[in-house]
Amino acid sequence: MQFDFGVHSSLLLVFQAHIMVYSGLCFRRYLADRYASDLWLSLLLLLSFLYVCPWMLGFAGWYSLQPFRDILFYVPFQHLFFLGPVILFYTLSLLNPGFRFRKKYLAHFVPGLAYIIYSAVLCIYDKLIFGGYYFLADEQDRDFDDWYQISGFISMIVYFIAALRFYISYRKITLNFLSNADAFSFVYIRNFLIAVLGILISWCVIAIFGLFFRVDFIDSWWHFLSFSIFSYYIAIAGYSNAIRSRIYIESWTLRSTGRILLAKGSSGRQIGFQDTVLLAEPRDWNEPPEEALPDDYSEWLQKIDSMMQSEKSYEDPELSLPQLAARLRLSVPALSRIINKGAGSNFNDFINAYRVQAVIGLLTAGGHKRNTLLGLAYDCGFNSKTTFNRAFRKKAGMSPKDFIASLPK
């Protein structure tokens, strides 16, 4: 098979060969474990491979020889209208294991299917009816028509924004719902979205550059190299990611009718939760609760403080908003409103403040002389060194070590 190994084609080949391997590995893992996120990642990597193919194969000499030239002309390699929905559904399947792909979601793939049909019509007419280049009389690959590139990347931007909004909402849910929110921060998803943003910025740079200067095949190659690098990162990090969210969100659009479920599954990959299923009422966190609450929340905050001091609920590293609400005999939205409006804090920061105060009490009593600093943090409910240091600095205004140094000798 024709393939000229030059600098431009070989560099792209190195990345794309590995991306295809990871695509296959993700698909094999999907067949074994049946995690939808693996299937979406496999599809995303396949689309990424196809996206770069025209440039990789073009530099390998395919545009100069038949039948390779016609393959590049008539086979749609750049499925821009598919990339956006796949990015969104991959994000949803990772952050929300309760997400299920339904028939109505197929509408998101109609533009991509329409482009495939459009490409097929061009090929059938040119090759079987006209017998030459009619629609492709200018001998230009239709994948690179301005209307398709611009509309395709606008579609990607729209779906990227939708994925980013869901991730931001997910983070808000964990901060308002869980006292160990950092264990559910899902750094990989954040980095994945940054990589996608890098791809979009790369395309925008080339597009803006093209408004003022002539962009040739070699100039555009840098965009495809950056696309390959970002895709390669997604392949490695995505396949290596072993964390599975246990936060079930009924409505992926995050409307007020959706419920949020916290559960511990049977999989060995889950992250810690109670064995029971906790249900958050289907309301916005700051929405007024069913029972009337006074504008002055001081009385309720005093009750919460008394319970915290007596029962030391903050020592439970997996304490959640529904658990605390049940102990106080309050609804989840009511307690959330008290903490958000009365204390001016989210649930995560609210509980961590008690934990930091408990650590400060132990340090003041000389506890650091008998136990490690991290041991004291764990005893008070923290479950990671990073979370402890950040919460301590936020509450005390200095690092734990600086606080110890400030204690009287």
C-alpha positions, -999 to 999 in steps of 0.1 A, spaced: 0 0 0 12 35 -8 27 54 21 56 78 18 74 80 52 83 116 56 85 139 86 49 151 83 33 117 76 54 97 100 48 120 130 11 118 126 13 80 120 30 75 153 2 92 172 -26 78 152 -14 42 154 -14 44 192 -48 61 192 -63 33 172 -48 7 196 -63 25 225 -96 27 207 -95 -11 203 -85 -16 240 -114 6 252 -139 -13 230 -125 -46 244 -129 -33 279 -165 -23 271 -173 -58 259 -159 -72 292 -172 -47 317 -201 -31 299 -193 5 310 -208 28 285 -180 54 290 -156 29 274 -177 26 243 -180 63 239 -143 68 244 -136 41 218 -158 59 194 -143 93 202 -108 79 195 -119 63 162 -134 96 151 -101 114 161 -81 89 140 -104 94 110 -102 132 114 -64 132 109 -63 106 82 -66 130 52 -35 150 63 -15 119 74 -23 100 41 -21 132 21 15 137 32 20 100 25 12 106 -12 -24 95 -14 -36 126 -31 -11 121 -59 -21 85 -69 -52 66 -78 -73 50 -64 -61 65 -32 -70 100 -44 -106 91 -49 -108 73 -16 -98 106 1 -121 126 -21 -153 105 -17 -149 88 17 -159 112 46 -131 111 71 -139 142 91 -171 135 110 -174 169 127 -211 166 134 -204 133 153 -175 146 174 -196 171 195 -223 146 206 -198 119 213 -178 143 236 -210 152 254 -223 117 259 -188 105 269 -188 132 296 -223 123 308 -215 85 309 -185 92 331 -200 116 355 -235 100 357 -236 62 357 -274 66 357 -273 80 322 -288 58 296 -287 64 258 -323 65 245 -337 66 210 -346 103 212 -309 111 216 -303 98 181 -315 132 169 -281 145 179 -265 124 152 -289 133 123 -265 161 110 -236 136 109 -257 110 91 -270 137 67 -233 145 58 -226 108 52 -256 106 28 -245 138 11 -210 122 5 -226 90 -8 -247 109 -33 -216 127 -46 -198 95 -50 -226 76 -67 -233 104 -92 -197 110 -101 -186 74 -103 -217 55 -115 -236 81 -135 -214 109 -147 -183 87 -149 -159 114 -138 -155 145 -116 -188 164 -117 -194 175 -81 -157 174 -75 -147 192 -108 -125 215 -88 -107 184 -74 -111 196 -38 -119 173 -9 -154 182 3 -144 175 39 -126 208 38 -154 230 23 -157 262 44 -194 256 52 -187 222 66 -156 231 86 -172 262 101 -206 246 109 -189 214 122 -167 233 146 -196 255 158 -214 222 165 -183 210 185 -182 242 205 -219 240 214 -216 204 226 -183 213 244 -201 241 263 -229 216 272 -204 191 285 -186 218 305 -218 231 320 -227 196 331 -193 192 347 -196 225 365 -231 215 378 -217 181 389 -190 199 409 -216 221 425 -237 191 434 -207 174 451 -198 206 470 -234 210 482 -241 174 489 -209 158 502 -184 165 529 -157 146 510 -163 163 476 -127 162 466 -129 125 464 -154 131 436 -137 160 419 -129 138 388 -97 156 378 -96 135 346 -128 149 333 -115 184 339 -83 176 320 -103 159 292 -124 191 287 -92 212 287 -78 189 260 -110 193 239 -107 231 245 -71 229 232 -83 212 200 -109 239 195 -84 267 201 -60 251 177 -87 251 150 -97 287 158 -60 299 155 -57 283 120 -91 297 110 -83 333 121 -48 330 106 -65 320 73 -85 353 73 -53 373 68 -28 349 52 -28 321 28 -29 288 47 -14 259 28 -13 221 34 19 224 56 6 253 77 -26 233 85 -4 203 95 4 220 128 -33 219 137 -35 182 130 -3 176 150 -18 194 180 -51 175 175 -31 143 175 -12 152 207 -44 162 225 -62 130 213 -32 109 224 -35 124 259 -72 116 260 -65 80 249 -39 74 275 -56 92 304 -90 79 294 -80 43 293 -60 47 326 -89 63 344 -103 38 369 -126 60 389 -163 56 383 -188 81 396 -215 68 420 -236 99 417 -268 91 398 -285 121 382 -319 113 366 -320 142 343 -287 150 325 -301 184 315 -302 191 353 -337 203 353 -355 207 387 -375 175 380 -344 154 381 -334 134 413 -299 128 425 -291 94 440 -260 84 459 -254 47 460 -227 21 465 -226 -4 437 -212 -39 435 -183 -29 413 -148 -29 428 -141 4 412 -166 25 432 -156 52 455 -168 51 492 -204 56 501 -228 41 526 -245 9 516 -279 26 517 -293 47 489 -296 83 497 -322 104 479 -320 141 474 -353 158 469 -359 170 433 -353 207 440 -327 233 434 -304 237 464 -313 273 470 -350 269 463 -373 275 493 -381 242 511 -415 229 519 -414 239 556 -413 276 565 -380 288 578 -373 321 595 -352 347 578 -328 346 607 -311 312 605 -292 317 637 -314 294 657 -310 265 633 -273 272 630 -270 270 668 -288 236 667 -265 223 640 -235 236 660 -247 219 692 -252 186 674 -217 189 658 -201 195 691 -219 167 709 -221 140 683 -190 151 663 -207 141 630 -179 158 611 -156 129 620 -174 108 595 -154 112 563 -184 103 541 -209 125 558 -235 137 533 -262 164 533 -291 138 534 -275 120 564 -271 153 584 -306 163 574 -320 130 587 -303 135 621 -318 170 623 -352 159 611 -351 184 583 -356 180 546 -325 181 524 -335 214 506 -343 230 540 -308 221 555 -291 231 523 -309 265 524 -298 270 561 -262 263 553 -261 282 520 -281 313 531 -274 313 569 -238 303 570 -229 316 535 -212 284 526 -217 252 507 -220 219 526 -185 208 519 -168 239 532 -193 240 561 -183 206 574 -146 211 567 -146 242 588 -157 220 618 -129 196 610 -103 223 608 -115 237 641 -112 202 657 -76 199 643 -67 233 657 -80 222 691 -58 191 690 -28 211 678 -33 236 706 -34 208 731 -2 194 717 -16 165 698 10 169 671 36 159 696 20 125 700 6 119 665 14 129 629 -4 159 615 -20 138 588 -32 113 615 -49 141 634 -65 153 601 -78 117 595 -92 115 630 -112 147 625 -128 134 592 -105 145 564 -97 118 539 -68 133 520 -38 154 527 -45 178 498 -81 185 511 -69 190 546 -42 215 536 -65 235 514 -93 236 540 -69 245 568 -54 274 549 -89 286 539 -102 285 575 -70 295 595 -54 317 569 -21 298 571 -7 263 565 -9 237 592 29 238 596 29 276 600 1 273 626 22 248 646 52 271 644 30 299 658 21 279 689 38 289 721 67 266 729 
